[in-house]
Amino acid sequence: MSPGLKHKAIVMTVDYQTLSKTIAALTDGETDQVALMATVACEVHHADDRFDWTGFYRVTEPGLLKIGPYQGGHGCLVIPFDRGVCGAAARTGQVQLVPDVDAFPGHIACASSTRSELVLPVHNAARDVIGVFDIDSDKPDAFGAGDAAALGAILADVFAR
């Protein structure tokens, strides 16, 4: 990269409309949260090369996330709400879009290859946070607002119905 040029986010390459329809068809009628999470993690993970680790952390007790279904290398087994990007998403109920994980205070390095991260809170129909959906990339600044919006809509369709 030339000096003075700012790194731009990688352009979305996912056909989110098709991905949404595929996930809707695969999860139609399913109510088991773990089965739903496994299906979403698999389909999203294979939708784009930017997605190096794709998975869920489930709220298993107040203030605590535990690993759920995922695709990729090993993830952290337990994440308190007061630590890391996933904890921030669970604690605040807000999407965490992190272009540089090294610049995120308290980032938990479950994998040393992770450069950027997108974490979305997962809500049930009662709007309770039941977990977070975590996508890591080995590329810096890999995600944008379009990814967050599209994935948030998919999660709402699957878990908040």
Order of alpha helices (4+ residues) and beta strands (2+ residues): alpha-alpha-beta-beta-beta-alpha-beta-beta-beta-alpha
